[in-house]
Amino acid sequence: MAPHLGAGRLDVEGVAGIAVVAAAHSDGYAATGHLLGLLAALPAPTKAGERFWSDLWRSSGTAYLLPVNMKAQVLRSLEGEGTALARQILSAIDEMTPPQRAAAGEVIGQALAESDHLPDLKTQVIGELWLRNLELTAWRVLHADRRWDDPDGRQAFLAAWTGT
């Protein structure tokens, strides 16, 4: 709720409306937050992290994952709108060949092993798990954004499942 709105201005219908919107979008917001959390686990896109991002670009074969190409989408995601970032991530992963994905996983796994102090796990495994998590989370963001507020679509769904 915006700070300039007092609770006295909200009636029961207004509160119910806020609850419905929050419940309808909570999975999308949670997935967007998780997507940002995964990116935050990587080296920061600063001078110190340049080598990591350069290695990731070379190994993955895609520039979609570079901070300069994701910055606007990350900033929009911080405001709760994660679909553009999710689409870009899925495009990047889709663009990778299996060898590129394995190489990117190795680069990511090495960075995570160093930062999370997981030396007993293979970096390839860590990186592949991170990439799978990123891919699945991006899918969850897009899936949660589907538009269920369409009354005709909702009725068609109910009719299909109830056989009416």
C-alpha positions in Angstrom: 0.0 0.0 0.0 1.3 3.4 -0.8 2.4 5.4 2.3 0.3 8.4 1.3 -2.9 6.3 1.5 -4.4 6.0 5.0 -6.2 2.9 6.1 -9.3 5.0 6.7 -9.7 5.4 2.9 -10.0 1.7 2.3 -13.3 0.0 2.7 -13.9 -3.8 2.9 -14.2 -4.0 -0.9 -10.9 -2.2 -1.4 -9.1 -4.5 1.0 -10.6 -7.6 -0.7 -9.5 -6.3 -4.1 -5.9 -5.9 -2.9 -6.0 -9.4 -1.4 -7.3 -10.9 -4.7 -4.6 -9.1 -6.7 -1.9 -10.1 -4.3 -2.9 -13.7 -4.2 -3.2 -13.9 -8.0 0.3 -12.5 -8.5 2.1 -14.0 -5.5 3.6 -17.0 -7.4 4.9 -14.6 -10.0 6.4 -12.3 -7.5 8.0 -15.2 -5.6 9.5 -16.6 -8.8 10.8 -13.2 -9.9 12.4 -12.8 -6.5 14.0 -16.2 -6.8 15.2 -15.3 -10.3 16.9 -12.2 -8.9 18.4 -14.3 -6.0 20.0 -16.7 -8.5 21.6 -13.8 -10.4 22.7 -12.3 -7.1 24.6 -15.5 -6.3 26.9 -14.8 -9.3 29.9 -12.4 -9.2 28.7 -8.8 -9.2 28.9 -7.0 -12.6 31.7 -4.8 -11.4 35.3 -4.5 -12.3 36.1 -7.5 -10.0 33.6 -9.7 -11.8 34.6 -8.8 -15.4 36.5 -12.0 -15.9 33.6 -14.2 -14.8 31.2 -12.4 -17.2 33.7 -12.5 -20.0 34.2 -16.3 -19.5 30.5 -16.9 -19.3 29.9 -15.0 -22.6 32.7 -17.1 -24.3 31.5 -20.4 -22.9 27.8 -19.9 -23.4 28.0 -18.3 -26.9 25.3 -15.9 -26.0 25.4 -12.2 -25.1 21.9 -12.3 -23.6 23.4 -13.2 -20.2 25.8 -10.2 -20.0 24.9 -7.6 -17.4 24.9 -4.8 -19.9 22.1 -6.7 -21.8 20.1 -7.6 -18.7 20.4 -4.5 -16.7 17.0 -2.9 -17.8 15.2 -6.2 -17.2 16.8 -6.7 -13.8 15.7 -3.2 -12.8 12.2 -3.9 -13.9 12.2 -7.2 -12.0 13.2 -5.3 -8.9 9.9 -3.5 -9.2 8.0 -6.8 -9.5 7.8 -7.1 -13.3 10.0 -10.1 -14.2 8.6 -11.3 -17.5 11.1 -9.5 -19.7 14.0 -10.9 -17.7 12.5 -14.4 -17.8 12.0 -14.2 -21.6 15.6 -13.1 -22.1 17.0 -15.8 -19.8 14.9 -18.5 -21.6 16.1 -17.1 -25.0 19.7 -17.3 -23.8 19.4 -20.9 -22.6 17.5 -21.9 -25.7 20.3 -20.4 -27.9 23.0 -22.6 -26.2 24.1 -25.8 -27.7 24.6 -28.7 -25.3 28.4 -28.2 -25.3 27.9 -24.5 -24.6 25.5 -25.2 -21.8 28.0 -27.6 -20.2 30.8 -25.0 -20.6 28.7 -22.3 -19.1 27.7 -24.6 -16.3 31.4 -25.1 -15.6 32.1 -21.4 -15.4 29.1 -20.7 -13.2 29.8 -23.7 -11.0 33.4 -22.6 -10.5 32.2 -19.1 -9.4 29.6 -20.6 -7.1 32.0 -23.1 -5.6 34.4 -20.3 -4.7 31.8 -17.9 -3.3 29.7 -20.5 -1.5 32.6 -22.6 -0.3 31.4 -25.8 -1.8 34.7 -27.4 -2.7 33.5 -31.0 -2.3 31.0 -30.7 -5.1 31.9 -30.8 -8.8 31.7 -27.4 -10.4 30.1 -28.9 -13.5 27.3 -30.3 -11.3 26.8 -27.0 -9.3 26.7 -25.0 -12.5 24.2 -27.3 -14.2 21.9 -27.3 -11.2 22.1 -23.5 -11.2 21.3 -23.3 -14.9 18.3 -25.7 -14.5 17.1 -23.7 -11.5 17.4 -20.5 -13.5 15.6 -22.0 -16.5 12.8 -23.4 -14.4 12.4 -20.2 -12.4 12.2 -18.2 -15.6 9.5 -20.5 -16.8 7.6 -20.1 -13.5 7.7 -16.3 -13.9 6.2 -16.6 -17.4 3.7 -19.2 -16.4 2.5 -17.1 -13.4 2.0 -14.2 -15.7 -0.7 -15.9 -17.8 -3.9 -13.9 -17.9 -6.6 -15.6 -15.9 -8.6 -12.3 -15.6 -10.2 -13.1 -19.0 -13.8 -14.2 -18.1 -14.3 -16.0 -21.4 -11.0 -17.9 -21.0 -11.9 -18.9 -17.5 -15.3 -20.1 -18.6 -13.8 -22.1 -21.4 -11.4 -23.7 -19.0 -14.2 -24.7 -16.6 -16.3 -26.0 -19.4 -13.4 -28.2 -20.7 -12.8 -29.7 -17.3 -16.4 -30.1 -16.2 -17.5 -31.5 -19.5 -20.3 -28.8 -19.8 
